[in-house]
């Protein structure tokens, strides 16, 4: 069963959310996990991509933004998949360890992951969706923990 952790940040800006997602991804990869970071849109995917390149100069987290070719296939070769995949519109069935959600909605495919990290910032839309997601997970019996940072 998927373990769900809510990380409640005191910040209200998207960049803080993206930075925390990068820190979680780096930690998960250091433990041998594959990570899917679900972003809201292409701009957020690009911002997270940039942060993973620049966040900590002394470390590198191999990653890639999942794109879609005209034939609907992923834009990278299956043999070259990095441990972190960023996506705003596609799923990646090869990544099933950790899902880091920085969308405003609950990801439909969350239950196939071992762990789901919901990163919460102090924006009204995010807080409302978080309350709904929390209730959804609890009603279905998922183990849920909240970490206020």
N, C-alpha and C positions, 0 to 999 in steps of 0.2 A: 504494500500500500504506500502511496506517495506521502512523504513527510513534507509538511508545509510550514514554512517560516515566514512571518511578516516582519520586515525590518522597517520600523517607523522612524523616519528621519525628522529632525526638528526643522529642517530647511523646507522652503517652498518652491525652489527653483529646479528646473529640469536638469541642469548641469550637475547638481549634487546627486540626483538620482542616478545619472549616467556614471558618475565617478564611483559611486558605491557599487554599481553593477560591475564595473571593471575590477574593483578590489575583490568582490566575491568570485568573479571568474578566475582571477589570478590564483586565489587561494584554492579553489576547486581543482584547477589544472595542476597545481603543485601536489595535490593529493591523488593525481592520476585519473581524474574525472574528465568527461567530455561535457561541454556546456553549450546550451542554446540560449542566446539572449534575444528575447522577443521585444522588439521596439514598436513604437506607435506608427512611425512612418519613415520614409527614406532619409529625411533630414536627421532624425534621431539615430538611425543606423549609421550614417556617416559620422555623426558626432561621437558615438561610442567607438567606432573604428579608429578615429583620430585619437581619442583618449587612450585606447589600448596601445597605441604607438608611442604616446608621449607621457603617460601618467607617471611612470617610474623609469628613468633612463637606465637604471642598473638591471632592469628585468625586461624580458620580452615574452609576451603571451601570443603564440601563434593563433591567428584568427582570420576570418574571412566573412565578408558580407555575402549572404546568399542572394544571387540574382537569378533572373530567369531569362534564358535565351528565347528566341522566337519559337523554338520547338517545345517550350515548356520545361526544359531540363535545367538542372542546376548549372551555374556557370563555372564550376570547378570540377576537376576530374575526381572520381571516387577514391582513387588511390592516393590523392594528395590532400585529403581532408584534414584540416587543422583541428585541434581540440576545442576551439571556441568558434561557434558559428553565430553570426548576427543576422536576424531576419525581421522584416516588417510585414511580409506578406506570404511567406512560404513556411512549411514545416521541413524538418530534416529528420527522417526516420532513423538515421544512424546515430543521432545524439539522443540519449535517453537517461543519462545520469542526472544532470542538473539543468533545470529550466529557470532562468532568471527573467522574471516578468517586469518590464517597465512600460507596459501598455496600460491604458486606462481601463481595459476590460480583462476579464478572466480568459486565459488561453484555453481553447477547446480541447487541445491534446494534452493537457497537464497530467492526466492520470497515467500516462505511460512512462513518466519520469520517476526516478527514485526520490527525487527531491525537487520541490518548487520553492523558490525564493521570490516573494512578493515585496517589492520595494515601494514604500509609501512615503509621499511627501505631503506637505501641508497645503494642498490645493483642493478647493471644494469638490471638484469632479473626481479627483483621485480618492479623496476620503470617502465620498459616497459609494463609489464603486468598490472600495476596499471593504466597507461594512457589508455590502451585499455578498461579496466573495467570501468573506469570513463566515457569514451565516450559511452560505451554500456548502462550504467545506465541512463545517461543524455538523450540519444536519445529516450529512452523508457519512459521518464517522471518521473523517480523516484526522490524523494527529496534527494539531495546529499549535504553534508556539509564536509568541509575540516578543520582539526584542525592540525596546525603545532606546534609540541612540541619540 
